[in-house]
Amino acid sequence: MLEHALIRDSLGAPIRHGARSRSTDWDEVEAFCRTVYMPYRVRPLERLSRPDATMISARAGRITMTRFAYGTGIHLDRFDPEAGNILVLNTLRGALDHSTTGGSVATGTGESFVVDCSRTDYWLEGDADHMQLNLTIPHDVMAETAERWFGFVPGDDLWTSRVKIGGPGSAWLSLLDYAARALTRPGPVATTTALSRHIEEMLCVELLRQWAAEAGVRLEDGARAAAPGYVRRAEEIMEAEAREAPSIGEVAARVGVSARTLSGGFRRFRGLSPRDFLAARRLDGLKHALETAPPSHTVSRIAADWGFANFGALAARYRDRFGELPSHTRARTRH
């Protein structure tokens, strides 16, 4: 499984890559890595050794998938937190050693390791035989996915956990195999297609589940149950009245706290502001209305019914959340 990921398509034919896919030049390899991963420091384990790198990348929505190897032993550190990226390092061949709290852990063939380089320090060491199928995922995409699927954004107890996931025969590897095959079917797959966004969503949700399980973080009900009553009552009000868009001050008064206390409670137990929570519920409601309104209703009318006046700004926020424009949702559900 994954032996030919990104080098043969789903029918077994060799894939032609538009960009250079191999290099023995350190500058060229580092430029590729800065683009698909982030800036970091690389040091060869053998002095004066040269790379024999494999450099292939594909996009699944906002996720970058890379088949990559240096072709020599390396030590990597000083990953730039400002890049805001999470790395999922899936080993196809050879071995890596990853830093963890109080030591390190090795991954071999079929094993994966996840680290949020925007939240924690990290180093790794790879042997000369390593071959990787890596994922680069913006932290914001994972946070957005967690909020959409589980109702809150996890805290640093998840994001600072550097853990192994998956393993030979795991659902994670099967999902990666599906993603690689789907992205390399005959003909290009644009990053904005429904298929690309579908793959992005599946990868992020499954990664969140496996990461949280290894980190001891409960996603399904842990944070929701732990939140104080005023936060949960405020959520109920905003979910039920999303169309009317009550002010945060009004919601806070109805649950018996100040707007500042409500905001602090949301940030502590949900990882986002009550305003962001309400905005997400309004977009969810609009999407449902676009999917279910009578055929004679236009997008503008449906959006206006929900109180959206700036259609340009709405289209951008809607696309960020659902991967398509409101008009696309409307057209798709009309057929």
C-alpha positions in Angstrom: 0.0 0.0 0.0 1.3 3.5 -0.9 4.4 2.0 -2.6 3.6 4.0 -5.8 1.8 6.9 -4.2 2.1 10.0 -6.5 4.3 8.3 -9.0 1.7 6.0 -10.7 -1.9 6.9 -11.2 -4.9 4.9 -10.1 -4.6 2.7 -13.3 -0.9 2.0 -12.7 0.4 4.4 -15.4 3.4 6.6 -14.6 2.5 10.1 -13.7 4.1 13.0 -15.6 5.0 15.8 -13.2 5.3 19.3 -14.5 8.0 20.3 -12.0 11.4 18.8 -11.4 10.9 15.7 -9.2 14.6 14.8 -8.4 17.6 16.8 -7.4 21.1 16.5 -6.1 21.4 20.3 -5.3 21.0 21.3 -1.7 19.7 24.8 -2.6 17.0 23.3 -4.9 15.9 20.8 -2.3 15.7 23.4 0.4 13.7 25.7 -1.9 11.2 22.9 -2.5 10.9 22.2 1.3 10.4 25.8 2.2 7.5 25.9 -0.3 5.7 22.6 0.6 6.5 22.5 4.4 8.0 25.6 5.9 11.5 27.2 6.6 13.7 25.0 8.9 17.3 24.0 9.3 18.7 20.8 7.7 22.0 19.2 8.4 23.3 16.1 6.7 24.4 13.3 9.1 27.5 12.7 7.0 29.7 15.8 6.4 29.8 17.0 2.8 27.2 14.4 1.7 25.0 15.4 -1.2 21.2 14.8 -1.5 19.6 12.5 -4.0 16.2 13.9 -3.3 12.7 12.9 -4.5 10.4 15.9 -4.6 6.8 15.4 -5.7 3.8 17.2 -4.5 0.0 17.3 -5.0 -2.8 19.3 -3.4 -6.0 18.1 -1.7 -7.9 21.3 -1.0 -5.7 23.2 1.4 -3.6 20.2 2.2 -0.2 19.6 0.5 0.7 16.0 0.0 4.4 15.2 -0.8 6.4 12.2 -1.7 9.7 13.2 -0.4 13.2 11.9 0.5 16.6 13.6 0.9 18.4 10.5 -0.3 20.9 10.9 2.6 20.8 10.9 6.3 19.6 14.2 7.8 18.8 16.1 11.0 16.1 18.7 10.9 15.2 21.4 13.5 14.2 25.0 14.0 10.9 24.6 12.2 9.3 28.1 11.7 6.2 28.4 13.9 5.1 31.5 12.0 4.4 29.3 9.0 1.4 28.0 11.0 1.6 24.4 9.7 1.0 20.9 11.0 3.1 18.1 9.7 2.0 14.5 9.3 5.0 12.4 8.4 4.1 9.0 7.0 7.0 6.7 6.5 7.0 4.5 3.4 10.6 3.2 3.7 13.5 3.5 6.1 13.2 5.1 9.5 12.8 8.5 11.2 13.4 9.5 14.8 11.1 12.2 16.2 11.5 14.4 19.3 8.8 13.9 21.9 8.4 15.1 25.5 11.3 13.8 27.4 12.9 11.8 24.5 12.2 10.6 21.0 10.2 7.9 19.2 11.0 6.1 15.9 8.7 5.5 13.0 9.3 2.8 10.4 7.4 1.5 7.3 3.7 2.1 7.6 3.9 4.3 10.7 2.9 8.0 11.0 3.8 10.9 13.3 2.0 14.2 13.8 3.3 17.5 15.1 2.0 21.0 15.1 5.1 23.1 14.4 3.1 26.3 15.1 2.6 25.2 18.7 5.7 23.2 19.8 9.4 22.7 19.1 10.4 19.7 17.0 13.3 18.0 15.5 13.7 14.8 13.5 16.4 12.6 12.2 16.1 10.4 9.1 18.3 7.6 7.9 19.7 7.5 4.4 17.0 5.1 3.2 13.9 7.1 4.3 11.0 7.8 1.9 8.0 9.7 3.1 4.5 10.5 2.1 3.9 13.7 4.1 1.0 16.0 4.7 1.3 19.7 5.4 -1.9 21.1 6.9 -2.4 24.7 8.0 -3.3 24.8 11.8 -6.2 27.1 11.0 -7.7 24.4 8.7 -7.6 21.8 11.5 -9.0 24.3 14.0 -11.8 25.2 11.6 -12.5 21.5 10.9 -12.6 20.7 14.7 -15.1 23.5 15.3 -17.3 22.4 12.4 -17.4 18.7 13.3 -17.0 18.7 17.1 -18.3 22.1 18.1 -15.2 23.5 19.6 -11.5 24.2 18.9 -9.2 22.0 21.1 -6.6 23.6 23.3 -2.9 23.2 23.5 -3.3 19.8 25.2 -3.9 18.5 21.7 -1.8 20.9 19.6 1.4 20.4 21.6 1.1 16.6 21.7 3.7 15.0 19.3 2.4 11.5 18.8 2.5 8.4 16.6 -0.7 7.5 14.8 -1.9 4.9 12.4 0.4 1.9 11.7 0.4 -1.0 9.3 -3.2 -2.1 8.5 -4.7 1.0 10.0 -7.6 3.1 8.7 -5.3 6.1 8.5 -3.1 4.3 5.9 -6.1 3.1 3.9 -7.4 6.7 3.9 -4.0 8.0 2.7 -4.0 5.4 -0.1 -7.5 6.4 -1.2 -6.5 10.1 -1.2 -3.3 9.5 -3.2 -5.2 7.4 -5.8 -8.0 9.9 -6.1 -5.6 12.8 -6.6 -3.7 10.9 -9.3 -6.6 9.6 -11.3 -6.1 10.2 -15.0 -6.4 13.9 -15.7 -5.7 16.7 -13.3 -7.7 17.3 -10.1 -8.1 21.0 -9.4 -7.6 22.0 -5.7 -11.0 23.7 -5.7 -13.1 20.7 -6.9 -15.6 19.0 -4.6 -13.4 15.9 -4.7 -10.4 17.8 -3.4 -12.4 19.5 -0.6 -14.0 16.1 0.2 -10.5 14.5 0.6 -9.3 17.5 2.7 -12.3 17.0 5.0 -11.8 13.3 5.4 -8.1 13.6 6.1 -8.6 16.3 8.7 -11.4 14.6 10.6 -9.7 11.2 10.7 -6.4 12.9 11.8 -8.2 14.8 14.5 -9.8 11.5 15.8 -6.5 9.6 15.8 -4.4 12.5 17.2 -6.9 13.2 20.0 -7.1 9.5 20.9 -3.3 9.3 21.3 -3.2 12.6 23.2 -6.0 11.6 25.6 -8.3 14.5 24.4 -12.0 13.8 24.1 -13.5 15.3 21.0 -17.0 13.9 20.9 -18.3 15.2 24.2 -15.4 16.1 26.5 -15.2 19.9 26.0 -19.0 20.3 25.5 -19.7 18.5 28.8 -17.0 20.4 30.7 -18.2 23.9 29.6 -20.2 25.9 32.2 -23.9 26.2 31.9 -23.9 29.8 30.7 -21.7 28.8 27.7 -24.0 25.9 26.8 -27.2 28.0 27.2 -25.6 30.7 25.0 -24.9 28.1 22.4 -28.5 26.9 22.4 -29.7 30.5 22.0 -27.4 31.3 19.1 -28.1 28.0 17.3 -31.9 28.5 17.6 -31.8 32.2 16.7 -28.9 32.3 14.2 -31.2 33.8 11.6 -32.0 36.8 13.8 -28.4 37.3 14.8 -28.8 38.4 18.4 -26.1 40.6 19.7 -23.5 39.1 22.0 -24.5 41.5 24.8 -28.1 40.4 24.5 -27.2 36.7 24.6 -24.9 37.4 27.6 -27.7 39.2 29.5 -30.1 36.3 28.8 -27.7 33.7 30.4 -27.0 36.0 33.3 -23.3 37.0 32.7 -21.5 39.9 31.2 -20.4 40.0 27.6 -16.8 39.8 28.8 -17.4 36.7 31.0 -19.3 35.0 28.1 -16.4 35.8 25.7 -13.9 34.4 28.2 -15.9 31.2 28.7 -16.1 30.6 25.0 -12.4 31.1 24.5 -11.5 28.8 27.4 -13.9 26.0 26.6 -14.5 26.3 22.9 -11.3 28.0 21.6 -13.2 30.7 19.7 -15.2 33.8 20.4 -19.0 33.8 20.8 -19.1 36.1 17.7 -17.3 33.4 15.7 -19.6 30.7 17.0 -22.6 32.7 15.9 -21.1 33.5 12.5 -20.5 29.8 11.9 -24.1 28.9 12.8 -25.4 31.6 10.5 -23.4 30.2 7.6 -24.6 26.7 8.4 -28.2 28.0 8.4 -27.7 29.8 5.1 -26.3 26.6 3.5 -29.3 24.6 4.7 -31.6 27.3 3.3 -29.8 27.3 -0.1 -30.2 23.5 -0.2 -33.9 23.5 0.7 -35.6 26.7 -0.4 -38.2 26.6 -3.3 -36.6 26.6 -6.8 -38.0 30.0 -7.5 -35.9 31.6 -4.7 -32.6 33.2 -5.8 -29.4 33.2 -3.9 -29.7 36.9 -3.3 -33.2 36.5 -1.9 -32.2 33.6 0.4 -29.1 35.5 1.7 -31.2 38.7 2.2 -33.7 36.7 4.2 -30.8 35.7 6.5 -29.8 39.4 6.9 -26.7 39.2 4.7 -26.2 42.5 2.9 -22.6 42.4 1.7 -22.7 39.6 -0.8 -19.0 39.8 -1.8 -17.8 39.4 1.8 -20.4 36.6 2.3 -19.2 34.7 -0.7 -15.6 34.7 0.6 -16.6 33.6 4.1 -18.9 30.9 2.7 -16.2 29.6 0.4 -13.7 29.4 3.2 -16.1 27.3 5.3 -17.7 25.1 2.6 -15.2 25.1 -0.3 -17.7 26.5 -2.8 -19.7 29.6 -3.5 -23.4 30.0 -2.4 -24.4 30.0 -6.1 -22.7 26.6 -6.5 -24.6 25.1 -3.5 -27.8 26.5 -4.9 -27.1 25.2 -8.5 -26.0 21.8 -7.2 -29.1 21.2 -5.1 -31.5 22.4 -7.7 -30.7 19.4 -10.0 
